[in-house]
Amino acid sequence: MSQSAPLPQLIGYDLRKIEQLRGDLKDRLLADCGLEIHGRTFTRLYDDLRPLLPDCPVGALRDTLRTMVGTVLMPPLVEEWAYRIAGNTHRLIMGEVLVPWVRQVADEWVPFQFTDARPREAKNGEPGFVFECSAQAGGPCPIRLERHCSHRLCRFLSRELGFTRPPSTHRPSPYPFHEARELVGLYFYGLVPKGATREKPEFTKIRGTTATHTLNRAVLDLRKKKPCKTAGYSHACVRCTIGLDRCPAATHARSYAAGSCRRCRREHVPVDPRTPDVCVNCAAKPERSSS
């Protein structure tokens, strides 16, 4: 009977440090937004970023930035490269040239963040949510992938993310889990298997660490504080219209706007900017066939 291959060692990242560097890189790159990268402007780009990466060999940093030659610095490209460089400085320091991820050459534990959740039934009809997961570091960074999780699986995974057991008459629960959307904004490590590709990214296992528990419980602590610091609201965060684009305690990606819904025919209801003709309540329900 063949034995399965041992899992790779999980080497944790300092995600707060990566987030800070990513922000600094984005600020520098956005200052050159609209710039076409070639000859003289390439030197300017290198000179702008070099002070932020003093420990990286000159050759590795130059060759990494050289892959951007011929492109125009626009916000999506800035976002992509800020994530890639900040999340892989350890590779740069070792002299490795960073290039866009195409295929996973070895199993790797990659830090992810749940950045959004949309209700959707699985193929077998089991209700649940499709989670958007964003790689924060590692070879695949900054890929985004989707993963369907049933309500039962979400409850099972909640312990890996830092939630505590349900409260009982004899035992309080400082971080109780209530519903799937509470996972949005939280961090975990996913095992990206050898052979995963840009066209079919995936992770096969989820694991939490002491460091991710600390980060996640800081988010959960923010959700406990009422009124909240962002807008002074007192309602539960899962009922809030503000997204992660404005609040680190949010439970969905983008802040909702006021609009009209073609399904319930109501006006001045919260809508997700990605589906501006359907309110968030109707979007959470399967659309009925008109036939």
C-alpha positions in Angstrom: 0.0 0.0 0.0 1.6 3.3 -1.1 2.0 6.1 1.4 1.0 9.7 0.6 3.8 12.2 0.3 4.5 14.1 3.5 3.2 17.7 3.7 5.7 20.5 3.2 6.8 22.5 6.3 4.6 25.5 7.0 6.9 28.5 7.2 4.8 31.4 8.5 4.9 34.9 7.0 4.8 38.2 8.9 1.6 39.3 7.2 1.4 42.7 9.0 5.0 43.5 7.8 4.0 42.4 4.3 0.9 44.6 4.4 2.9 47.6 5.4 5.5 47.1 2.6 2.7 46.4 0.1 1.2 49.8 1.0 4.5 51.6 0.6 5.1 49.9 -2.8 1.7 50.9 -4.0 2.2 54.5 -3.0 5.5 54.7 -4.9 4.1 52.9 -8.0 0.9 55.0 -8.0 3.1 58.1 -8.1 4.2 56.9 -11.5 0.7 55.9 -12.6 0.3 56.2 -16.4 4.1 55.9 -17.0 5.2 53.6 -19.8 8.2 51.5 -18.6 11.2 51.7 -20.9 14.8 52.8 -20.8 14.9 56.0 -18.8 11.6 55.4 -17.0 12.8 52.0 -16.0 15.8 53.6 -14.2 13.4 56.0 -12.5 11.2 53.0 -11.4 14.2 51.1 -10.0 15.4 54.2 -8.1 11.9 54.8 -6.6 11.6 51.2 -5.3 15.2 50.5 -4.3 15.0 52.3 -0.9 12.1 50.1 0.1 14.0 46.9 -0.7 17.6 47.6 0.6 18.4 43.9 1.3 17.5 42.6 -2.2 20.5 42.0 -4.6 20.6 44.7 -7.3 20.5 42.1 -10.1 17.5 40.3 -8.8 15.5 43.5 -8.3 16.5 44.9 -11.7 15.6 41.7 -13.5 12.3 41.5 -11.6 11.3 45.0 -12.6 12.6 44.4 -16.2 9.6 42.0 -16.7 7.5 45.2 -16.5 9.3 46.9 -19.5 6.8 47.7 -22.3 3.8 48.0 -20.0 2.0 51.1 -18.7 1.7 51.5 -15.0 -2.1 51.5 -14.3 -3.8 50.7 -11.0 -4.4 46.9 -11.7 -0.8 46.4 -12.6 0.4 48.4 -9.6 -1.8 46.2 -7.3 -0.5 43.0 -8.9 3.2 43.9 -8.5 2.9 45.5 -5.1 1.4 42.2 -3.9 3.9 40.0 -5.7 7.0 41.9 -4.5 5.9 42.5 -0.9 4.8 38.8 -0.6 8.1 37.4 -2.0 10.9 39.6 -0.6 12.5 36.5 0.9 12.8 35.1 -2.7 14.3 38.4 -3.9 16.8 38.5 -1.0 18.0 35.0 -2.1 18.5 36.4 -5.6 15.4 34.9 -7.2 13.8 36.9 -10.0 10.0 37.3 -9.5 7.8 36.6 -12.5 4.0 36.2 -12.8 2.9 32.8 -11.5 1.9 30.3 -14.1 2.2 26.8 -12.5 3.0 25.5 -9.1 6.2 23.4 -9.2 6.0 22.1 -5.6 3.4 21.8 -2.8 3.4 25.1 -0.8 1.6 26.5 2.2 0.4 29.9 1.0 -1.2 32.6 3.2 -4.7 33.6 2.0 -7.4 36.0 3.1 -11.1 35.4 2.7 -12.1 38.6 0.9 -15.7 38.0 0.0 -18.6 35.5 0.3 -21.6 35.0 -2.0 -24.5 32.6 -1.2 -24.6 29.7 -3.7 -25.8 26.1 -3.8 -23.3 23.4 -4.6 -23.8 21.1 -7.6 -25.5 18.6 -5.2 -27.9 21.3 -4.1 -26.3 21.8 -0.7 -26.6 25.4 0.4 -23.4 27.4 1.2 -21.2 30.2 0.1 -18.6 30.8 -2.6 -15.6 32.5 -0.9 -13.2 34.6 -2.8 -9.7 33.9 -1.4 -6.7 36.2 -2.1 -3.1 35.0 -1.8 -1.1 37.4 0.4 2.4 35.9 -0.2 4.2 33.0 -1.7 4.8 31.8 -5.3 1.1 32.1 -6.4 0.7 35.6 -5.0 -1.4 37.6 -5.9 -3.9 35.1 -7.4 -7.5 35.1 -6.4 -9.5 31.9 -6.4 -13.0 30.8 -5.4 -13.9 28.0 -3.1 -17.4 26.7 -2.3 -18.0 25.8 1.4 -21.2 24.4 2.9 -22.5 25.9 6.1 -21.4 22.7 7.9 -17.8 23.1 6.5 -17.7 26.7 7.4 -18.5 25.8 11.0 -15.8 23.1 11.0 -13.2 25.5 9.5 -14.1 28.3 12.0 -11.9 26.6 14.7 -8.9 26.8 12.4 -9.4 30.5 11.9 -9.5 31.4 15.6 -13.2 31.0 16.6 -13.9 29.2 19.9 -16.3 26.4 20.8 -20.0 27.4 21.1 -20.8 28.7 24.6 -22.5 26.4 27.2 -23.9 26.9 30.6 -20.6 26.0 32.1 -18.2 27.5 29.6 -18.3 31.0 27.9 -17.1 31.4 24.4 -15.1 34.6 23.7 -15.1 34.1 19.9 -18.3 32.2 19.0 -19.0 31.4 15.4 -22.5 32.2 14.1 -22.6 32.3 10.3 -20.4 31.9 7.2 -19.9 35.5 6.3 -18.0 36.0 9.6 -15.1 34.2 7.9 -14.6 37.2 5.4 -11.6 39.3 6.3 -9.8 36.4 8.1 -6.5 34.8 7.3 -5.4 31.2 6.9 -2.8 29.0 5.1 -3.9 27.0 2.1 -1.9 24.1 0.7 -1.4 24.9 -3.0 -0.5 21.5 -4.6 2.1 20.9 -7.2 0.6 21.2 -10.7 -2.0 23.9 -9.9 -2.1 26.5 -12.6 -3.1 30.1 -13.2 -6.1 28.8 -15.2 -7.1 26.3 -12.4 -5.7 27.6 -9.1 -6.7 25.7 -6.0 -5.7 24.7 -2.4 -6.4 21.3 -0.9 -6.0 21.9 2.8 -6.6 24.7 5.3 -4.6 25.4 8.4 -4.5 28.1 11.0 -1.4 29.2 13.0 -0.9 31.1 16.2 0.0 34.1 14.1 -3.2 33.9 12.0 -5.3 33.4 15.1 -3.8 36.6 16.6 -4.6 38.6 13.4 -8.1 37.1 13.1 -9.0 37.7 16.7 -8.0 41.3 16.3 -10.6 41.5 13.6 -13.2 39.7 15.7 -12.4 42.1 18.6 -13.1 45.0 16.3 -16.5 43.5 15.4 -17.3 43.3 19.1 -16.8 47.0 19.7 -20.0 49.0 19.4 -20.5 51.6 18.2 -17.9 50.8 15.6 -15.0 53.1 14.9 -15.6 53.3 11.1 -19.1 54.7 11.1 -20.4 54.7 14.6 -22.9 51.9 13.9 -24.2 49.6 16.6 -25.6 46.8 14.5 -23.9 43.5 13.8 -21.1 43.7 11.2 -22.8 41.0 9.0 -25.7 43.4 8.6 -23.5 46.4 7.6 -23.4 48.0 4.2 -19.7 49.0 4.6 -17.1 46.6 2.9 -13.5 45.7 3.4 -12.6 48.7 1.1 -13.5 50.9 4.0 -13.5 48.8 7.2 -11.2 46.0 8.3 -14.0 44.4 10.3 -16.4 44.1 7.3 -17.8 40.8 6.1 -18.0 41.5 2.4 -15.6 43.0 -0.2 -17.1 46.2 -1.4 -19.3 48.8 0.2 -22.9 48.7 -0.9 -24.6 51.6 -2.6 -28.3 52.6 -2.7 -30.1 51.5 -5.8 -33.3 49.8 -7.2 -33.9 46.1 -7.5 -35.4 44.5 -10.6 -36.4 41.4 -8.7 -38.3 42.8 -5.7 -39.1 46.1 -7.4 -38.0 48.1 -4.3 -36.2 51.4 -4.4 -33.4 52.8 -2.3 -32.1 49.3 -1.2 -28.5 48.3 -0.7 -26.9 46.8 -3.9 -23.4 45.4 -4.5 -21.6 47.5 -7.1 -20.9 44.3 -9.1 -24.6 43.5 -9.4 -26.2 47.0 -9.3 -29.6 45.9 -10.5 -30.3 43.4 -7.7 -30.4 44.2 -4.0 -28.2 42.2 -1.6 -31.2 40.4 -0.1 -32.5 39.2 -3.5 -28.9 38.3 -4.6 -28.8 36.0 -1.6 -31.7 33.9 -2.9 -31.7 31.8 -6.1 -33.5 33.6 -9.0 -36.7 31.9 -10.0 -37.3 31.0 -13.6 -39.8 33.3 -15.4 -41.0 30.3 -17.5 
